[in-house]
Amino acid sequence: MRVPANRFQRPPSPPPGVSRKVRPRWAQRIFAAIVLAGAGLVSPLAADGPPAALPAGAPTATAPAAPEVFRVHLKSILHPVAGRFLIDELARADRDGAALFLLELDTPGGLLSSTREISTAILGARTPVAVYVAPSGAQAASAGFFLLMAADFAAMAPGTNTGAAHPVGGQGETIEGTMGEKVTEDAAATIRSLATRHGRDVALAEEAVRKSRSFTADEALKSGLVDVVASDVPALLRALDGRAWEKSGRNGTLTLQAATLREVEMSRFERMLAALVHPNIAYLLMTIGLLGIYFELAHPGAVLPGVVGGIALLLGLYALSVLPVNLAGVGLIVLALVFFVAEIKITSYGLLAVGGIIALVLGSLLLFRDLDPAIRLSRGLVVLTALAAAGVVGFLAVLGARAQHTPVLTGKLGMIGEFGRAIGNLDPAGKVFVHGEIWNADSESPARTDQSVRVVSVDGLRLRVRPEERKS
């Protein structure tokens, strides 16, 4: 039968040879306090006072973390690569509990679809966002003006400008008719919504869309379109310190006096992709790829044009997958390549080449749609590409014509016109020595031994020759 332990019962003695020392409770507490102090977990007391232990279960003191400001640099057109970069960094700032997301912006404009995605991310972020047009000489034009209006705090550096946000067509032309009215009204409604949300001048913001009005930094500040004009980031943070913000059901006050900056830029790979997405670069890669493949098909075995053309074509296709592309333009460019290749196989006296150049120019002009004027395809580049295509096709056509008039140097036809010498008398039949070989031959006129003869024709394994001296 098990006897219940008596809590007043003296504990059993240790085994023989084993000693047991029991420290009093006050000694255990002092020992624990010494260990914690040595580990840096207990704040030291004044130098003239004795060390003391924290009460059991008391929380340890930690220094408050300094507020952090995400400083993101963007000097690029607004396209899906830039949009993905900004959206990811906004999400990271939310996760890390940043005090402020500072977007330092310099852009001539961009795609309306990417601008909407970025604006939506700015409005939905938990972190307050400041858009700062900087450095001096920078701009937030066209689509960049929408980002400036979407920010919780809009700022500009002296010598910068913003505005000119009227929507236009892919080549910078005015969109006529009902479609133009719909696009303009949609953009105007968007800018009114953004300006109203942040208490900015709605009428002037709408003029930037409807009348393409632009504003300097001082004009934007006086008219209430921006909140701050600051020469640099430290001055901007001082100006924003203590300002209240409210978004996504949260509100607070910016505390930026002791804030630390976290510099964020695109990686090298992201910068490379951002460069590829520009319409001029994408178009240039596409044409280089098509011309390289055409050159390889015209002269198989050249290898280098095919390799360079294949890589350039794939990079161009990546850019086209990101940009708004008109399929009719792509079809005309592919048709131009078909015409160029057909020119190699079919004698068209240049008609197929001319048709290919016309298709290339038309396809280039129709290739992109809904682009901002700042990133539209350069017409000068289209003209240079057409001239380069005409030059390549003309060069290959000349090489082909020369090849057709070049004498055949191999086989039976290669024997015609060759010189040899008679072995014995030819009167009219006999043997001749041609190309290091002895042939049976018939001579048009008698020839003596070792006399020079020229091959006139080949009939099976028998040559027809005539006496003729080789001219030096």
Disulfide bonds with the S-S distance in Angstrom:
none
